[in-house]
Amino acid sequence: MFTLFLRQLGPAVRAVVTLTVLLGLAYPLALTGFAQAVVPGRADGSLLHRDGTVVGSSLIGQSFDGENGYFQSRPSAAGDGYDGRASGASNLGPESPDLLRAVADRRAAVAELEGTDPAKVPADALQASASGLDPDISPAYAALQVPRVARERGLTESAVRTLVAQATSERVLGFLGEPHVDVVELNLALDRAADAAD
């Protein structure tokens, strides 16, 4: 019985070591090398730079609350807001009094900030994404913010609309998803435009 165990132990150990080297080292290194060769920016996390410093990722949103010269992101339920360590939704149902109250408060706050009728506030300004880290807003929400951002930055609305159009991604393959605007990338473009105007 013991000799049978020893005879089976050798091949089992060799299989574990071989598979660990292949699947735990060689395969991840090959995929990483392939990704670096084909899409190096995405393989590194789609990092965004300003003056040589990493300021974020185009895949993860940031909060711009209280910064009126920037486009505002959608609400986030991740930790204290856009906390990558606490990604997740609020998990409140559509009839939850807490969610209904939060939506009403957000609607009033956005309407006041943008100087518009609360009924014109787009849905993505009211609801957090499932991850709480979504960097995108709808073109409608971006358009609502154009007058405020242009006024705060001393830019023309036309110039700001052009930046929004450049930061807008259309549907994938023309029919998947919805058009969206990456707020972090848009705000970086806004900073560059303001720096160029000075």
C-alpha positions, -999 to 999 in steps of 0.1 A, spaced: 0 0 0 28 24 10 48 16 -22 17 23 -43 14 57 -26 50 65 -33 47 54 -69 17 78 -73 33 107 -54 61 113 -79 38 119 -109 14 140 -89 42 163 -77 56 165 -112 21 174 -125 16 201 -99 51 217 -106 46 215 -144 11 230 -143 22 257 -118 51 267 -141 29 266 -172 -3 282 -159 10 302 -131 41 317 -148 44 311 -185 8 317 -195 4 350 -176 38 363 -188 29 354 -224 -5 372 -221 11 402 -205 37 404 -233 11 400 -260 -11 428 -244 20 450 -241 27 445 -278 -8 449 -291 -25 475 -267 2 488 -244 -19 516 -229 -47 493 -219 -23 467 -206 -10 493 -182 -44 502 -169 -54 530 -194 -35 555 -172 -40 592 -178 -11 617 -174 -8 654 -168 26 670 -169 43 636 -167 23 626 -135 -3 599 -134 -36 615 -125 -60 586 -130 -73 560 -154 -98 564 -181 -115 532 -167 -121 545 -132 -142 576 -124 -132 604 -100 -153 628 -79 -152 665 -89 -177 676 -63 -173 712 -53 -151 720 -83 -175 741 -104 -149 745 -132 -151 708 -140 -177 684 -154 -193 665 -126 -193 627 -126 -223 606 -118 -230 597 -82 -209 569 -67 -219 544 -39 -183 530 -37 -171 537 -2 -170 575 3 -173 579 -35 -151 565 -63 -132 543 -38 -116 515 -58 -112 494 -27 -150 495 -21 -164 490 -55 -201 483 -55 -236 496 -57 -259 508 -29 -280 477 -34 -312 497 -27 -343 486 -45 -364 509 -67 -390 514 -39 -364 520 -12 -372 552 7 -335 559 11 -329 556 -27 -360 578 -35 -348 604 -10 -312 603 -24 -325 607 -60 -347 636 -50 -317 653 -32 -294 647 -62 -320 661 -86 -324 692 -65 -286 696 -62 -279 692 -99 -308 715 -109 -294 742 -85 -258 738 -97 -267 739 -134 -295 765 -130 -321 743 -147 -355 728 -142 -353 697 -120 -373 678 -146 -345 683 -171 -319 665 -150 -307 633 -168 -311 599 -151 -273 593 -149 -270 624 -128 -293 608 -102 -283 571 -102 -249 555 -92 -235 528 -115 -234 492 -104 -196 494 -98 -197 529 -83 -166 536 -104 -181 543 -138 -161 572 -155 -188 579 -180 -218 602 -182 -243 606 -210 -239 633 -236 -271 648 -223 -256 652 -188 -225 667 -203 -245 691 -224 -264 703 -193 -231 712 -177 -215 730 -206 -228 766 -197 -216 763 -161 -182 750 -171 -177 775 -198 -186 804 -175 -163 791 -147 -134 786 -170 -138 817 -190 -142 797 -223 -168 800 -249 -197 774 -248 -187 765 -284 -152 756 -273 -165 735 -244 -190 717 -266 -162 709 -290 -142 693 -261 -174 673 -252 -178 661 -287 -141 650 -288 -145 631 -255 -177 613 -266 -175 577 -276 -202 563 -299 -218 529 -296 -195 499 -301 -199 485 -336 -226 511 -341 -253 493 -321 -238 481 -287 -243 503 -257 -250 540 -256 -229 570 -265 -209 582 -234 -185 608 -223 -155 599 -201 -155 627 -174 -119 622 -163 -105 625 -199 -129 654 -206 -117 673 -175 -81 668 -185 -88 681 -220 -105 711 -203 -74 718 -183 -52 717 -214 -76 741 -232 -76 765 -202 -38 763 -200 -35 771 -238 -59 800 -234 -38 816 -207 
